[in-house]
Amino acid sequence: MTRSRNRTDPDPRSFLPLAPDLFHILLALSEEDCHGYGIMKAVEETTGGEITLNPSPLYRRLKRMVQAGVVAESDRRPAAGQDDERRRYYRLTDFGHRVLAAEAARLVALSETSLVQTLAARAE
Protein backbone atom coordinates (compact mmCIF):
# COMPACT_ATOMS: atom_id res chain seq x y z
CA MET A 1 0.00 0.00 0.00
CA THR A 2 1.37 3.40 -0.94
CA ARG A 3 1.26 6.13 1.63
CA SER A 4 0.08 9.48 0.34
CA ARG A 5 2.57 12.29 0.71
CA ASN A 6 1.98 14.54 3.70
CA ARG A 7 2.23 18.27 3.04
CA THR A 8 5.21 18.44 5.41
CA ASP A 9 7.10 15.61 3.68
CA PRO A 10 9.78 16.87 1.32
CA ASP A 11 9.36 16.07 -2.34
CA PRO A 12 11.61 13.08 -3.14
CA ARG A 13 12.48 14.73 -6.47
CA SER A 14 14.18 17.55 -4.54
CA PHE A 15 17.03 15.08 -3.87
CA LEU A 16 17.59 14.38 -7.57
CA PRO A 17 19.69 13.74 -9.46
CA LEU A 18 21.52 11.35 -7.17
CA ALA A 19 25.26 10.90 -7.55
CA PRO A 20 26.02 7.40 -8.86
CA ASP A 21 27.61 6.24 -5.59
CA LEU A 22 24.63 7.47 -3.59
CA PHE A 23 22.20 5.77 -5.97
CA HIS A 24 24.05 2.48 -5.51
CA ILE A 25 24.16 2.87 -1.71
CA LEU A 26 20.37 3.27 -1.71
CA LEU A 27 20.01 0.31 -4.08
CA ALA A 28 22.05 -1.84 -1.69
CA LEU A 29 19.86 -0.81 1.23
CA SER A 30 16.68 -1.49 -0.75
CA GLU A 31 17.57 -5.18 -0.71
CA GLU A 32 18.19 -5.53 3.04
CA ASP A 33 19.40 -3.76 6.15
CA CYS A 34 23.17 -3.63 5.98
CA HIS A 35 26.30 -2.42 7.77
CA GLY A 36 28.89 -0.21 6.10
CA TYR A 37 31.23 -2.96 4.94
CA GLY A 38 28.27 -4.88 3.52
CA ILE A 39 27.17 -1.77 1.62
CA MET A 40 30.68 -1.33 0.20
CA LYS A 41 30.76 -4.95 -0.97
CA ALA A 42 27.23 -4.81 -2.46
CA VAL A 43 28.03 -1.65 -4.43
CA GLU A 44 31.29 -3.09 -5.70
CA GLU A 45 29.51 -6.29 -6.76
CA THR A 46 26.51 -4.66 -8.46
CA THR A 47 28.71 -2.21 -10.38
CA GLY A 48 31.27 -4.81 -11.41
CA GLY A 49 33.92 -2.89 -9.47
CA GLU A 50 33.30 0.39 -11.32
CA ILE A 51 32.26 2.06 -8.08
CA THR A 52 34.31 1.38 -4.98
CA LEU A 53 33.43 3.09 -1.75
CA ASN A 54 35.95 4.02 0.91
CA PRO A 55 34.84 3.89 4.56
CA SER A 56 35.25 7.55 5.47
CA PRO A 57 33.23 9.01 2.55
CA LEU A 58 30.64 6.24 2.91
CA TYR A 59 30.02 7.01 6.58
CA ARG A 60 29.82 10.75 5.84
CA ARG A 61 27.19 9.96 3.19
CA LEU A 62 25.27 7.72 5.58
CA LYS A 63 25.34 10.41 8.29
CA ARG A 64 23.91 12.99 5.86
CA MET A 65 21.25 10.57 4.64
CA VAL A 66 20.22 9.78 8.22
CA GLN A 67 19.92 13.52 8.90
CA ALA A 68 17.81 13.94 5.74
CA GLY A 69 15.49 11.06 6.70
CA VAL A 70 16.43 8.94 3.68
CA VAL A 71 18.22 6.29 5.76
CA ALA A 72 17.88 5.28 9.41
CA GLU A 73 19.86 3.12 11.75
CA SER A 74 18.26 -0.30 11.93
CA ASP A 75 17.35 -2.19 15.09
CA ARG A 76 17.39 -5.51 13.21
CA ARG A 77 20.57 -7.49 13.66
CA PRO A 78 21.79 -10.98 12.85
CA ALA A 79 22.04 -13.56 15.60
CA ALA A 80 24.67 -12.69 18.22
CA GLY A 81 27.09 -15.36 17.03
CA GLN A 82 26.97 -14.02 13.46
CA ASP A 83 27.40 -10.36 14.30
CA ASP A 84 29.87 -7.88 15.71
CA GLU A 85 28.04 -5.63 18.18
CA ARG A 86 30.16 -2.65 17.10
CA ARG A 87 28.57 -2.64 13.65
CA ARG A 88 25.84 -0.18 12.84
CA TYR A 89 23.16 -1.41 10.50
CA TYR A 90 21.26 0.91 8.18
CA ARG A 91 17.93 0.68 6.41
CA LEU A 92 16.07 2.72 3.86
CA THR A 93 13.16 4.71 5.28
CA ASP A 94 9.82 4.95 3.50
CA PHE A 95 10.95 8.35 2.28
CA GLY A 96 14.25 6.80 1.13
CA HIS A 97 12.32 4.26 -0.93
CA ARG A 98 10.43 7.13 -2.58
CA VAL A 99 13.69 8.98 -3.33
CA LEU A 100 15.17 5.82 -4.88
CA ALA A 101 12.02 5.19 -6.91
CA ALA A 102 12.00 8.80 -8.16
CA GLU A 103 15.62 8.50 -9.28
CA ALA A 104 14.92 5.17 -11.00
CA ALA A 105 11.97 6.77 -12.84
CA ARG A 106 14.16 9.71 -13.86
CA LEU A 107 16.83 7.37 -15.24
CA VAL A 108 14.28 5.29 -17.15
CA ALA A 109 12.72 8.41 -18.69
CA LEU A 110 16.18 9.69 -19.64
CA SER A 111 17.14 6.36 -21.20
CA GLU A 112 14.02 6.44 -23.36
CA THR A 113 14.93 9.71 -25.09
CA SER A 114 16.03 9.33 -28.71
CA LEU A 115 19.23 11.33 -28.20
CA VAL A 116 20.38 9.10 -25.33
CA GLN A 117 19.50 5.98 -27.30
CA THR A 118 21.46 7.30 -30.32
CA LEU A 119 24.47 8.11 -28.17
CA ALA A 120 24.31 4.70 -26.46
CA ALA A 121 24.21 2.94 -29.83
CA ARG A 122 27.41 4.77 -30.85
CA ALA A 123 29.16 3.49 -27.70
CA GLU A 124 28.62 -0.16 -28.63
DSSP file (Angstrom, degrees, kcal/mol; ACC not computed):
  #  RESIDUE AA STRUCTURE BP1 BP2  ACC     N-H-->O    O-->H-N    N-H-->O    O-->H-N    TCO  KAPPA ALPHA  PHI   PSI    X-CA   Y-CA   Z-CA
    1    1 A M              0   0    0      0, 0.0     2,-0.4     0, 0.0     0, 0.0   0.000 360.0 360.0 360.0 133.2    0.0    0.0    0.0
    2    2 A T        -     0   0    0      1,-0.0     2,-0.4     0, 0.0     0, 0.0  -0.735 360.0-135.3 -91.7 132.4    1.4    3.4   -0.9
    3    3 A R        -     0   0    0     -2,-0.4     2,-0.1     1,-0.1     3,-0.0  -0.691  22.9-120.2 -84.5 134.4    1.3    6.1    1.6
    4    4 A S        -     0   0    0     -2,-0.4     2,-0.3     1,-0.1    -1,-0.1  -0.450  36.1 -99.0 -72.7 150.0    0.1    9.5    0.3
    5    5 A R        -     0   0    0     -2,-0.1     2,-0.2     1,-0.1    -1,-0.1  -0.534  33.2-134.9 -75.4 128.4    2.6   12.3    0.7
    6    6 A N    >   -     0   0    0     -2,-0.3     3,-1.3     1,-0.1    -1,-0.1  -0.513  21.7-116.5 -76.6 148.5    2.0   14.5    3.7
    7    7 A R  T 3  S+     0   0    0      1,-0.3    -1,-0.1    -2,-0.2    -2,-0.1   0.787 116.6  51.6 -58.2 -27.5    2.2   18.3    3.0
    8    8 A T  T 3  S+     0   0    0      2,-0.1    -1,-0.3     0, 0.0    -3,-0.0   0.626  87.2  99.7 -87.3 -13.1    5.2   18.4    5.4
    9    9 A D  S <  S-     0   0    0     -3,-1.3     2,-0.0     1,-0.1    -4,-0.0  -0.510  80.5-116.6 -69.6 137.8    7.1   15.6    3.7
   10   10 A P        -     0   0    0      0, 0.0    -4,-0.1     0, 0.0    -1,-0.1  -0.381  33.1-100.0 -68.9 156.9    9.8   16.9    1.3
   11   11 A D    >   -     0   0    0      1,-0.2     3,-2.2    -2,-0.0     4,-0.3  -0.671  24.7-140.5 -76.2 123.8    9.4   16.1   -2.3
   12   12 A P  G >  S+     0   0    0      0, 0.0     3,-1.7     0, 0.0     4,-0.2   0.824 100.6  65.1 -55.7 -30.6   11.6   13.1   -3.1
   13   13 A R  G >  S+     0   0    0      1,-0.3     3,-1.5     2,-0.2    -2,-0.0   0.694  83.8  74.7 -66.5 -17.6   12.5   14.7   -6.5
   14   14 A S  G <  S+     0   0    0     -3,-2.2    -1,-0.3     1,-0.3    85,-0.0   0.664  92.3  56.0 -69.2 -13.2   14.2   17.5   -4.5
   15   15 A F  G <  S+     0   0    0     -3,-1.7    -1,-0.3    -4,-0.3    -2,-0.2   0.459  95.0 147.0 -92.5  -3.6   17.0   15.1   -3.9
   16   16 A L    <   +     0   0    0     -3,-1.5     2,-0.1    -4,-0.2     3,-0.0  -0.558  37.9  40.1 -95.5 155.8   17.6   14.4   -7.6
   17   17 A P  S    S-     0   0    0      0, 0.0     2,-0.3     0, 0.0    86,-0.0   0.591  79.0-151.5 -76.1 150.2   19.7   13.7   -9.5
   18   18 A L        -     0   0    0     -2,-0.1    -2,-0.1     1,-0.1    -3,-0.0  -0.657  20.6-111.7 -84.9 142.0   21.5   11.3   -7.2
   19   19 A A     >  -     0   0    0     -2,-0.3     4,-2.6     1,-0.1     3,-0.3  -0.435  34.4-111.1 -64.0 148.1   25.3   10.9   -7.6
   20   20 A P  H  > S+     0   0    0      0, 0.0     4,-2.2     0, 0.0     5,-0.2   0.876 117.1  50.3 -53.5 -42.2   26.0    7.4   -8.9
   21   21 A D  H  > S+     0   0    0      1,-0.2     4,-1.9     2,-0.2     5,-0.1   0.906 111.8  48.0 -65.2 -38.8   27.6    6.2   -5.6
   22   22 A L  H  > S+     0   0    0     -3,-0.3     4,-2.4     2,-0.2    -1,-0.2   0.903 109.3  53.3 -66.7 -41.1   24.6    7.5   -3.6
   23   23 A F  H  X S+     0   0    0     -4,-2.6     4,-2.3     1,-0.2    -2,-0.2   0.922 111.1  46.6 -57.8 -44.8   22.2    5.8   -6.0
   24   24 A H  H  X S+     0   0    0     -4,-2.2     4,-2.2    -5,-0.2    -1,-0.2   0.816 108.5  55.0 -72.0 -29.9   24.0    2.5   -5.5
   25   25 A I  H  X S+     0   0    0     -4,-1.9     4,-2.0     2,-0.2    -1,-0.2   0.943 111.1  45.5 -63.0 -47.3   24.2    2.9   -1.7
   26   26 A L  H  X S+     0   0    0     -4,-2.4     4,-1.3     1,-0.2    -2,-0.2   0.889 110.7  53.7 -64.8 -38.6   20.4    3.3   -1.7
   27   27 A L  H  X S+     0   0    0     -4,-2.3     4,-0.8     1,-0.2     3,-0.4   0.928 107.9  50.6 -59.3 -44.5   20.0    0.3   -4.1
   28   28 A A  H >X S+     0   0    0     -4,-2.2     4,-1.1     1,-0.2     3,-0.7   0.903 111.6  47.6 -60.6 -41.1   22.1   -1.8   -1.7
   29   29 A L  H 3< S+     0   0    0     -4,-2.0    63,-0.6     1,-0.2    -1,-0.2   0.688 100.2  66.9 -75.8 -16.9   19.9   -0.8    1.2
   30   30 A S  H 3< S+     0   0    0     -4,-1.3    -1,-0.2    -3,-0.4    -2,-0.2   0.758 101.1  50.7 -73.2 -21.9   16.7   -1.5   -0.7
   31   31 A E  H << S-     0   0    0     -4,-0.8     2,-0.3    -3,-0.7    -2,-0.2   0.894 128.2 -31.8 -79.6 -43.4   17.6   -5.2   -0.7
   32   32 A E  S  < S-     0   0    0     -4,-1.1    -1,-0.3    58,-0.1     2,-0.1  -0.980  71.7 -76.5-168.8 160.8   18.2   -5.5    3.0
   33   33 A D        +     0   0    0     -2,-0.3     2,-0.3    -3,-0.1    58,-0.2  -0.447  60.6 178.8 -63.2 143.2   19.4   -3.8    6.1
   34   34 A C  E     -A   90   0A   0     56,-2.1    56,-2.9    -2,-0.1     2,-0.2  -0.991  29.5-125.2-152.0 153.4   23.2   -3.6    6.0
   35   35 A H  E  >  -A   89   0A   0     -2,-0.3     4,-2.2    54,-0.3     5,-0.2  -0.507  45.8 -94.0 -92.3 169.6   26.3   -2.4    7.8
   36   36 A G  H  > S+     0   0    0     52,-0.6     4,-2.5     1,-0.2     5,-0.2   0.882 123.7  48.1 -54.7 -47.9   28.9   -0.2    6.1
   37   37 A Y  H  > S+     0   0    0      1,-0.2     4,-2.3     2,-0.2    -1,-0.2   0.898 111.6  51.7 -62.5 -39.1   31.2   -3.0    4.9
   38   38 A G  H  > S+     0   0    0      2,-0.2     4,-2.4     1,-0.2    -1,-0.2   0.878 109.1  50.6 -63.4 -38.0   28.3   -4.9    3.5
   39   39 A I  H  X S+     0   0    0     -4,-2.2     4,-2.6     2,-0.2     5,-0.3   0.933 109.5  50.9 -64.2 -45.7   27.2   -1.8    1.6
   40   40 A M  H  X S+     0   0    0     -4,-2.5     4,-2.2     1,-0.2    13,-0.3   0.918 113.1  45.4 -58.2 -44.4   30.7   -1.3    0.2
   41   41 A K  H  X S+     0   0    0     -4,-2.3     4,-2.4     2,-0.2    -1,-0.2   0.900 112.2  50.9 -67.5 -41.4   30.8   -5.0   -1.0
   42   42 A A  H  X S+     0   0    0     -4,-2.4     4,-2.9     2,-0.2     5,-0.2   0.915 111.8  47.2 -63.1 -43.3   27.2   -4.8   -2.5
   43   43 A V  H  X S+     0   0    0     -4,-2.6     4,-1.8     2,-0.2     6,-0.3   0.926 112.4  49.3 -65.0 -44.4   28.0   -1.6   -4.4
   44   44 A E  H  <>S+     0   0    0     -4,-2.2     5,-2.6    -5,-0.3     6,-0.3   0.911 114.7  45.9 -60.5 -41.9   31.3   -3.1   -5.7
   45   45 A E  H ><5S+     0   0    0     -4,-2.4     3,-1.2     3,-0.2    -2,-0.2   0.938 113.0  47.0 -67.7 -47.8   29.5   -6.3   -6.8
   46   46 A T  H 3<5S+     0   0    0     -4,-2.9    -1,-0.2     1,-0.3    -2,-0.2   0.752 116.5  44.8 -70.6 -22.3   26.5   -4.7   -8.5
   47   47 A T  T ><5S-     0   0    0     -4,-1.8     3,-1.6    -5,-0.2    -1,-0.3   0.334 110.4-118.1-100.7   7.5   28.7   -2.2  -10.4
   48   48 A G  T < 5S-     0   0    0     -3,-1.2    -3,-0.2     1,-0.3    -4,-0.1   0.816  74.1 -55.4  60.9  29.7   31.3   -4.8  -11.4
   49   49 A G  T 3 <S+     0   0    0     -5,-2.6    -1,-0.3    -6,-0.3    -4,-0.1   0.460 111.8 118.1  83.9   1.2   33.9   -2.9   -9.5
   50   50 A E  S <  S+     0   0    0     -3,-1.6     2,-0.5    -6,-0.3    -2,-0.1   0.821  77.5  42.8 -70.5 -29.1   33.3    0.4  -11.3
   51   51 A I  S    S+     0   0    0     -8,-0.3     2,-0.5    -7,-0.2    -2,-0.3  -0.972  70.1 177.9-118.4 120.1   32.3    2.1   -8.1
   52   52 A T        -     0   0    0     -2,-0.5     2,-0.4    -3,-0.1   -11,-0.1  -0.982  15.8-149.0-119.5 133.2   34.3    1.4   -5.0
   53   53 A L        -     0   0    0     -2,-0.5    -9,-0.1   -13,-0.3    -2,-0.0  -0.825   3.0-146.6-103.1 136.6   33.4    3.1   -1.7
   54   54 A N     >  -     0   0    0     -2,-0.4     4,-2.2     1,-0.1     5,-0.2  -0.764  25.2-117.2 -96.6 149.7   35.9    4.0    0.9
   55   55 A P  H  > S+     0   0    0      0, 0.0     4,-2.8     0, 0.0     5,-0.3   0.896 106.9  51.4 -55.7 -48.8   34.8    3.9    4.6
   56   56 A S  H  > S+     0   0    0      1,-0.2     4,-1.9     2,-0.2     5,-0.2   0.942 114.5  40.7 -61.3 -51.0   35.2    7.6    5.5
   57   57 A P  H  > S+     0   0    0      0, 0.0     4,-2.4     0, 0.0    -1,-0.2   0.886 114.5  55.1 -63.9 -35.2   33.2    9.0    2.6
   58   58 A L  H  X S+     0   0    0     -4,-2.2     4,-2.8     1,-0.2    -2,-0.2   0.946 109.0  45.7 -61.4 -48.0   30.6    6.2    2.9
   59   59 A Y  H  X S+     0   0    0     -4,-2.8     4,-2.3     1,-0.2    -1,-0.2   0.830 110.9  53.2 -68.8 -30.4   30.0    7.0    6.6
   60   60 A R  H  X S+     0   0    0     -4,-1.9     4,-2.2    -5,-0.3    -1,-0.2   0.921 111.1  47.6 -65.2 -42.1   29.8   10.8    5.8
   61   61 A R  H  X S+     0   0    0     -4,-2.4     4,-2.6     2,-0.2    -2,-0.2   0.939 111.9  49.3 -61.9 -47.3   27.2   10.0    3.2
   62   62 A L  H  X S+     0   0    0     -4,-2.8     4,-2.5     1,-0.2    -1,-0.2   0.908 109.4  52.2 -60.0 -42.3   25.3    7.7    5.6
   63   63 A K  H  X S+     0   0    0     -4,-2.3     4,-2.3     1,-0.2    -1,-0.2   0.924 111.7  46.4 -60.2 -44.7   25.3   10.4    8.3
   64   64 A R  H  X S+     0   0    0     -4,-2.2     4,-1.8     1,-0.2    -1,-0.2   0.887 112.4  50.2 -65.4 -38.2   23.9   13.0    5.9
   65   65 A M  H  X>S+     0   0    0     -4,-2.6     5,-2.2     2,-0.2     6,-1.4   0.858 109.2  51.2 -70.1 -33.7   21.3   10.6    4.6
   66   66 A V  H ><5S+     0   0    0     -4,-2.5     3,-1.1    -5,-0.2    -2,-0.2   0.940 110.5  49.4 -64.3 -46.0   20.2    9.8    8.2
   67   67 A Q  H 3<5S+     0   0    0     -4,-2.3    -2,-0.2     1,-0.3    -1,-0.2   0.835 111.4  49.7 -61.5 -32.8   19.9   13.5    8.9
   68   68 A A  H 3<5S-     0   0    0     -4,-1.8    -1,-0.3    -5,-0.1    -2,-0.2   0.553 114.2-117.2 -83.8  -8.2   17.8   13.9    5.7
   69   69 A G  T <<5S+     0   0    0     -3,-1.1    27,-0.4    -4,-0.6    26,-0.3   0.625  86.7 111.9  83.0  12.6   15.5   11.1    6.7
   70   70 A V  S   <S+     0   0    0     -5,-2.2    23,-2.2     1,-0.2     2,-0.3   0.825  83.4  23.8 -84.1 -35.2   16.4    8.9    3.7
   71   71 A V  E     -B   92   0A   0     -6,-1.4     2,-0.3    21,-0.2    -2,-0.3  -0.917  69.0-168.6-128.5 152.0   18.2    6.3    5.8
   72   72 A A  E     -B   91   0A   0     19,-2.5    19,-2.6    -2,-0.3     2,-0.2  -0.963  33.8 -98.1-136.8 156.3   17.9    5.3    9.4
   73   73 A E  E     -B   90   0A   0     -2,-0.3     2,-0.3    17,-0.2    17,-0.3  -0.568  45.9-129.8 -70.7 140.0   19.9    3.1   11.8
   74   74 A S        -     0   0    0     15,-3.0    15,-0.5    -2,-0.2    -1,-0.1  -0.697  16.4-158.0 -97.2 143.5   18.3   -0.3   11.9
   75   75 A D        +     0   0    0     -2,-0.3     2,-0.2     2,-0.0    -1,-0.1   0.647  69.1  99.5 -87.2 -18.7   17.4   -2.2   15.1
   76   76 A R        +     0   0    0     13,-0.0    -2,-0.1     0, 0.0    13,-0.1  -0.507  50.7 169.9 -73.3 134.0   17.4   -5.5   13.2
   77   77 A R        -     0   0    0     -2,-0.2     3,-0.1     6,-0.0     6,-0.1  -0.970  34.9-103.7-140.4 154.3   20.6   -7.5   13.7
   78   78 A P        -     0   0    0      0, 0.0     5,-0.1     0, 0.0    -1,-0.0  -0.187  63.2 -65.7 -66.2 171.1   21.8  -11.0   12.8
   79   79 A A    >   -     0   0    0      1,-0.1     3,-2.3     3,-0.1     4,-0.2  -0.246  54.4-107.1 -57.3 149.3   22.0  -13.6   15.6
   80   80 A A  G >  S+     0   0    0      1,-0.3     3,-1.2     2,-0.2    -1,-0.1   0.821 118.9  53.9 -52.4 -39.2   24.7  -12.7   18.2
   81   81 A G  G 3  S+     0   0    0      1,-0.2    -1,-0.3     3,-0.1    -2,-0.1   0.644 111.0  46.7 -71.7 -14.1   27.1  -15.4   17.0
   82   82 A Q  G <  S+     0   0    0     -3,-2.3     2,-0.3     2,-0.0    -1,-0.2   0.162 108.2  66.2-110.7  16.2   27.0  -14.0   13.5
   83   83 A D    <   -     0   0    0     -3,-1.2     2,-0.5    -4,-0.2    -6,-0.0  -0.925  67.7-135.3-139.4 157.5   27.4  -10.4   14.3
   84   84 A D    >   -     0   0    0     -2,-0.3     3,-2.2     1,-0.1    -3,-0.1  -0.980  21.5-144.1-110.9 119.2   29.9   -7.9   15.7
   85   85 A E  T 3  S+     0   0    0     -2,-0.5    -1,-0.1     1,-0.3    -5,-0.0   0.662  95.2  67.4 -63.5 -14.2   28.0   -5.6   18.2
   86   86 A R  T 3  S+     0   0    0      2,-0.1    -1,-0.3    -3,-0.0     2,-0.1   0.698  80.6 100.2 -76.8 -17.8   30.2   -2.7   17.1
   87   87 A R    <   -     0   0    0     -3,-2.2     2,-0.5   -52,-0.0   -52,-0.0  -0.407  64.4-145.6 -71.4 141.8   28.6   -2.6   13.7
   88   88 A R        -     0   0    0     -2,-0.1   -52,-0.6   -15,-0.0     2,-0.4  -0.920  12.8-150.6-103.8 133.1   25.8   -0.2   12.8
   89   89 A Y  E     -A   35   0A   0     -2,-0.5   -15,-3.0   -15,-0.5     2,-0.3  -0.818   9.9-158.6-103.9 145.5   23.2   -1.4   10.5
   90   90 A Y  E     -AB  34  73A   0    -56,-2.9   -56,-2.1    -2,-0.4     2,-0.3  -0.875   7.8-172.8-123.4 153.9   21.3    0.9    8.2
   91   91 A R  E     - B   0  72A   0    -19,-2.6   -19,-2.5    -2,-0.3     2,-0.3  -0.969  30.6-105.7-140.9 156.3   17.9    0.7    6.4
   92   92 A L  E     - B   0  71A   0    -63,-0.6   -21,-0.2    -2,-0.3     2,-0.1  -0.661  35.0-137.6 -79.0 136.9   16.1    2.7    3.9
   93   93 A T     >  -     0   0    0    -23,-2.2     4,-2.3    -2,-0.3     5,-0.2  -0.354  30.1-100.3 -81.9 171.6   13.2    4.7    5.3
   94   94 A D  H  > S+     0   0    0      1,-0.2     4,-1.7     2,-0.2     5,-0.1   0.920 129.6  49.7 -57.7 -42.3    9.8    4.9    3.5
   95   95 A F  H  > S+     0   0    0    -26,-0.3     4,-2.3     1,-0.2    -1,-0.2   0.897 107.2  54.6 -63.6 -39.6   11.0    8.3    2.3
   96   96 A G  H  > S+     0   0    0    -27,-0.4     4,-2.6   -26,-0.3    -1,-0.2   0.876 105.3  53.0 -61.1 -38.7   14.3    6.8    1.1
   97   97 A H  H  X S+     0   0    0     -4,-2.3     4,-2.4     1,-0.2    -1,-0.2   0.889 109.3  49.4 -62.8 -38.3   12.3    4.3   -0.9
   98   98 A R  H  X S+     0   0    0     -4,-1.7     4,-2.3     2,-0.2    -2,-0.2   0.881 110.3  50.1 -69.4 -37.3   10.4    7.1   -2.6
   99   99 A V  H  X S+     0   0    0     -4,-2.3     4,-2.2     2,-0.2    -2,-0.2   0.940 112.7  47.1 -63.3 -46.6   13.7    9.0   -3.3
  100  100 A L  H  X S+     0   0    0     -4,-2.6     4,-2.4     1,-0.2    -2,-0.2   0.907 112.6  49.1 -62.0 -42.7   15.2    5.8   -4.9
  101  101 A A  H  X S+     0   0    0     -4,-2.4     4,-2.4     2,-0.2    -1,-0.2   0.892 109.8  51.8 -64.8 -39.5   12.0    5.2   -6.9
  102  102 A A  H  X S+     0   0    0     -4,-2.3     4,-2.1     2,-0.2    -2,-0.2   0.900 111.2  47.3 -64.5 -40.2   12.0    8.8   -8.2
  103  103 A E  H  X S+     0   0    0     -4,-2.2     4,-2.5     2,-0.2    -2,-0.2   0.912 110.9  51.2 -68.0 -40.9   15.6    8.5   -9.3
  104  104 A A  H  X S+     0   0    0     -4,-2.4     4,-2.4     1,-0.2    -2,-0.2   0.916 111.0  48.8 -61.1 -42.6   14.9    5.2  -11.0
  105  105 A A  H  X S+     0   0    0     -4,-2.4     4,-2.5     2,-0.2    -1,-0.2   0.894 110.5  51.4 -63.9 -39.7   12.0    6.8  -12.8
  106  106 A R  H  X S+     0   0    0     -4,-2.1     4,-2.3     2,-0.2    -2,-0.2   0.919 111.1  47.6 -62.9 -43.6   14.2    9.7  -13.9
  107  107 A L  H  X S+     0   0    0     -4,-2.5     4,-2.5     2,-0.2    -2,-0.2   0.897 111.7  49.8 -66.2 -40.5   16.8    7.4  -15.2
  108  108 A V  H  X S+     0   0    0     -4,-2.4     4,-1.1     2,-0.2    -2,-0.2   0.937 111.7  48.2 -63.5 -45.9   14.3    5.3  -17.2
  109  109 A A  H  < S+     0   0    0     -4,-2.5     3,-0.4     1,-0.2     4,-0.3   0.907 112.9  49.0 -61.7 -41.0   12.7    8.4  -18.7
  110  110 A L  H >< S+     0   0    0     -4,-2.3     3,-1.5     1,-0.2     6,-0.3   0.908 108.3  53.3 -63.7 -42.1   16.2    9.7  -19.6
  111  111 A S  H 3< S+     0   0    0     -4,-2.5    -1,-0.2     1,-0.3    -2,-0.2   0.706 103.0  59.5 -68.5 -18.2   17.1    6.4  -21.2
  112  112 A E  T 3< S+     0   0    0     -4,-1.1    -1,-0.3    -3,-0.4    -2,-0.2   0.505  79.7 107.3 -88.9  -4.2   14.0    6.4  -23.4
  113  113 A T  S <> S-     0   0    0     -3,-1.5     4,-2.2    -4,-0.3     5,-0.2  -0.500  74.9-128.6 -75.1 146.1   14.9    9.7  -25.1
  114  114 A S  H  > S+     0   0    0      1,-0.2     4,-2.6     2,-0.2     5,-0.2   0.865 106.4  54.8 -64.6 -36.8   16.0    9.3  -28.7
  115  115 A L  H  > S+     0   0    0      2,-0.2     4,-2.6     1,-0.2    -1,-0.2   0.933 109.9  45.8 -63.5 -45.0   19.2   11.3  -28.2
  116  116 A V  H  > S+     0   0    0     -6,-0.3     4,-2.6     1,-0.2    -2,-0.2   0.904 113.2  50.2 -64.4 -40.8   20.4    9.1  -25.3
  117  117 A Q  H  X S+     0   0    0     -4,-2.2     4,-2.1     2,-0.2    -1,-0.2   0.905 111.2  49.1 -64.2 -40.1   19.5    6.0  -27.3
  118  118 A T  H  X S+     0   0    0     -4,-2.6     4,-1.5     2,-0.2    -2,-0.2   0.927 112.9  46.9 -64.0 -45.1   21.5    7.3  -30.3
  119  119 A L  H  X S+     0   0    0     -4,-2.6     4,-1.1     1,-0.2    -2,-0.2   0.905 111.4  51.5 -63.6 -41.0   24.5    8.1  -28.2
  120  120 A A  H  X S+     0   0    0     -4,-2.6     4,-0.6     1,-0.2     3,-0.4   0.883 106.3  54.4 -64.2 -38.6   24.3    4.7  -26.5
  121  121 A A  H >< S+     0   0    0     -4,-2.1     3,-0.7     1,-0.2    -1,-0.2   0.855 105.1  54.1 -64.3 -34.2   24.2    2.9  -29.8
  122  122 A R  H 3< S+     0   0    0     -4,-1.5    -1,-0.2     1,-0.2    -2,-0.2   0.780 102.2  59.2 -68.4 -26.9   27.4    4.8  -30.8
  123  123 A A  H 3<        0   0    0     -4,-1.1    -1,-0.2    -3,-0.4    -2,-0.2   0.665 360.0 360.0 -77.4 -15.9   29.2    3.5  -27.7
  124  124 A E    <<        0   0    0     -3,-0.7    -1,-0.2    -4,-0.6    -2,-0.1   0.485 360.0 360.0 -78.4 360.0   28.6   -0.2  -28.6
